[in-house]
């Protein structure tokens, strides 16, 4: 026998039950709304407020409140009521004005808008401009770079080189070859001050140049080992000497696939004669303006980061010695770069980018 105030019956239609269950399962639903949906679902199972409160670890007053709200307004009763507050001061016209000016104009004294300049232009506060920019994902202070290859054989070359990365041929070596030219031997005008607790390493802002060198490097794709050689000049003569170094370093019974860029020194008559005498060498040229597809470029970035950017070299010979020592050390425990994107992935990405910048939907 039930004692106390009678509880009005609560029944759900199929669409209401489906929506309530969706609110309880959807990860983006606010937890308060998901809890209210669970309360109504339990009440619809002919449960009393006391049992629902005990099961969901809520107070009986809370269960009764949302039962009454649902009976009065159905699903809309579970949503939060509009909160009182000051009237809105920034209209849609203000927002549209800020967005339009940011995208289509520039200030007279700068290359891009700042929050302060835009606030002064539109008569809004700097905080308001910042909020509008964040809401629309606008970042005028940032810039990025891009490069689309004009090579008419771009697709064929991408498929050829990526195929070598993902499925290297048997009984063959795949080498990524390139030159890092004009590496400067830089020395500071005064000795470095070493790092101390609470104080970073310090150096003078000015420097002395002691000449340049060019690094010829070949990255073995499978093992990650580097064949490197430094030369003071960067001509076809030096490149042929480097090819002789590669010839002496690789096994004589293997084919050699060289991935190269389109630099003129790679295509001179002397280089062609050298290759004609060695038919086991196969050249694969990267697309014009697409040096990122050559894996040795990634190794050059690692060399710059670890050895060149902060180093001090009193002579060109010291610079070359440091580079060759780094190559020898990295070859002790080489770590190959793993290429993951297929040719179809790369071409699809380029296609999406072209459509985005041309605003075309064809």
N, C-alpha and C positions, 0 to 999 in steps of 0.2 A: 504494500500500500504506500503510494507516494504522498508525502506530507509537504506542505508549503505551497508557494505560489505556482499555479500551473504554467508549464512551459509551452509556448506556441509551437506547433509542429513546423518543421523546416524541411522542405522538399526541394530538390534540384532538378532543373531540366538538363537534358544531355549536353547542350552547349555550355551551360554553366559549370557542370561537373568537369567537362573537358578543359575549360579555361582555368579552373581552380587547380586541377592536377598539373597543368602546364606551368602555373606559377610556382608550384612546389618543386618542380624538377628543373626549371630553367636556371642555369648558373648566374645569369645576369639579373635575375629578379632581386629586388631589395629584400633583405631578410625579414623586415617587419611585414611586408606584404605576403611573403611566403608563409610566415607563421599564421597570419590571419586566414589564409586559404586553408591551412591544415585544420584550424579551429572549425571552420564551416563544414569541411568534409567530415570531421568527426561528429559534429552536431547532426549532420544529415543522416548519419548511421543510427539515429534514434538514441543517442547518448545524452545523458543529463549534463548540465553545466558542471556539476561536481566531478563526475568521472572524466570529462574532457579536460578540466583543469588539472586533475591529478595526473592524467596520462601525458599531457604536454607540459607539465610543470609550470602552470600559470595560476593566477588567482581566479576564483570563481567570478569576481566582478569583471575581469577582463574578458572572459568567455561570454558572459552575458551581454557585455557591451557590443561585441562584434556580431553576436547572434541577432541582437536588436537592429544594428545598423544594416545587416544584410537583409533582414526581413523588410525593412523600410525602403531601402534603395537598391537591393540586390547587389550585383558586382560593383557598382559605383560606390556603394557604401563602404567598401573595404579600402578605397583609395583615400589618401590624405586630403583634407580640406585645404583650400588656399590659405596660406598664412597671412596674417595682417602685416603691414609694413608701409614704408614710404612709397609714394607713387613713383613709377619708372621715369627717370629723367633723360635717358638716352633713347631716342626713338629709332625706329627702323631706318628712317631717312639718314640719321647720323651714322649708323652702322654702314649703310650702303655708300655713303660719301667717303668714309675712311677706307673701305675696301677698294672702291673705284680709284681713288687717288693713289693708293699704294701700288696697285697693279698697272695703272696707265700713265702715271706722271712721275716726274722727278723734281726734287727741290732745285731752286736756282743755284744754290751754293754747294751742292753735294751730288754724288752719284746715286745715292739712295736715301730713303727716308729714315729718320730716327723717331723714337716715340715722342721726344720733346718737340722736334720740328713738326711732326704730324699733329700733335696736340695744339701747338700754336696756330697751325693752318686751319684746323677745324673748330677751334674754340672748345676743346674738350680737355680733360685732365690726362696726364701721362699714363696714369693707371688704367683709365678707360681705354685708351688706344692700345695699351699692352694686352688687355683682356680681349679686345676685338681681334687683334692679330693672333693671339693664341687660339681663339675659337675657330678661326678660319685657316689656321696653319700657315700664316704668313711670317716670313723671317727675312726682312729686307737686308739685314746685316750679313747674311750668309750668301756665299756663291759657290758654285760647283763647276766642274769642267766636264766636257764630253768631246768625243771625236768619232765621227762616222767615216768609215773607210770608203774612199772613192774607187777602190779596186773593182774592175768589172768581173773578176774571178774570185770575189770575196767568198761566196758560198763554197765553191770547190776547194779553195785553199783551207778554209776552216774545217771542212770535213776531212781533208787529207791529214792535217796536223793533229787534230783532236783524235782521229783514228790511231795515229802513232802513239799518242799518250795512253789511250784507254786499252788498246790491243796491240802492243809492240810486236813486230814480226819475229819469228823464231830465227835463231842463228844470225842475229843482227844486233847492232848497237844503235840506239837512238840518242844523238847528241844535240843539245840546244847550244848554238854557237852565237856569240855576239862580242862586241867590243865596248868597254866602258872607257871612253876617251877623255882626255884633258882632266885627269885626276890631279889636283893641285897638292903639292907639298907645302903646307902652311905651317909657319912657326909664329909664335906670339912674340911681341916686342919685349915682354918681361916674363919672368918665370911664373908658372901657375902657382896659385895658393891652394893647397890641398883642402879637402873637405874636413870639417870639424863638427863636433856635436852642436846642432843648432845653426850651422852655417854651411851652405853648399860650396862646392869647388868654385873658385873665382879665377877669371882670366881677363886679360886686357881686351878691349874691343877692337884694337887694331892688330894687324898681322903682317908678316913678311913672306913673300912668295919665293920659293926656292925651285921653281920649275914644275913641269908636269910630266906625267907618264900615262900610257894607255894600257889597259888590261885587256888581253884577249883571253876569253874563257869559254870552255865547253862543259856543259852540265850533262852528265850521263843520267837519263831519265829514270831508269830502273833502280840504280844503286844510289844516286845522289852525289856521286863523286865528281870532283872538279879537276879539269885539266886547265892550268892557267899559265900565262906567260906575259911578261911586261916588256913593252917597247917604248922608246922615247918618241917615235913617230907612228903615224896611223895611215899606212899606205898599203897598196896591194903587195908590196915586197914583204912587209911585216906579216900580213895575213898569210902569205904563202909559207913563211917560216913557221907560223903557228900550225898550218896544216901539216907540215913535216913533223912537228911535235906530236900532233894527234896520231899521225901514221905510226910513229914509233911507240906510242903508248897503248894502242888498241891491238888486240890479237889479230894476226894476219889472216885467220880463216873465217872471219866474220864480215858480213856486209855492214856498212856504216851509213846511217841516214842522218844527214845534217839539216837541222832546222835553222834557217838564216833569215835575216831581213834583206831588204832590197838596196843596201848600200852599194855604191858603185865599185868599191874595192873587191866585192865578192863576185864580180862579173867581168873582170878584165881578161884579155886574151891569155895572159900568163896563168891565171887561175884556171881558165878553161882547158889549157894544155895540160896542166897538172892533173885535173880531174879526168881528162881523156885517157891518160896513161894508167889510171887507177879506176877501172870500171866498177869496183865494189862500192864506190862512194855514190850516194844518191842525195840530191839536194832538194829541199822542200822550202820554198820561200813563203814567208808570212805575208798576209795581205798588206797593201800599202796603208800606212797609218794605223796599224794594228799590232804594235810591238808587244802589247799585253799578252798575246797568245804565245810568246816565246818564254818558256819557264825560266831561262837563265836571267831574265829581267827581274824576277822575284829574288833570285840569289844576289843580284847586284844591290837590290834594296836592303837585303840583310847585311851585306858587306858595308854599305854606307852607314847603316844604323849601328853596327857593332864596332867598326874599325875606323871609319873615315870622318864622321861628323865631328867628333870631339877630340880627335887625335892631334898630336903635335909632331911634325916631322922637320928636322933641321936641314934635310937634303932630299933630293929625289931618290937617291939610293936608299935612304932610310925608309922612305915611303914604299918603295918596291919590296924591300925586305919585309916590312910589316905585312904587306898584302900576301906575299908568298908564304910567310909563316902562318897566316890565318888559313890559307888554302890547305897547307899541310896538316894543320891541327884539325880542320873540319873533315878532312879525308880519313882521319883515324876512326871516327864514328859517324859516317855520313848518314844523313836523313833525307830521303828523297821527298820531293814535293808531290802530293797526290792530287792529280787532276780529277775533278768530280763531275763537271758539267759535260753533257753530251753536245754534239754539234747541233742537234735539234733544239736543245735548251738555249744555246747561245743565239741561234738564228731567231727563235721565237722571242727572246728578250730584245734583240735589236728591232724586230718588227713592232713590238709593243711600244718601244721608245719612239720609233719613227711616227707611229700613229698618234702618240701623245703630243709630240711637238708640232705636228702638222694639223692636229685637231680634226683628223679625218676618221670617219667610221666606215669607209668602204672596205 
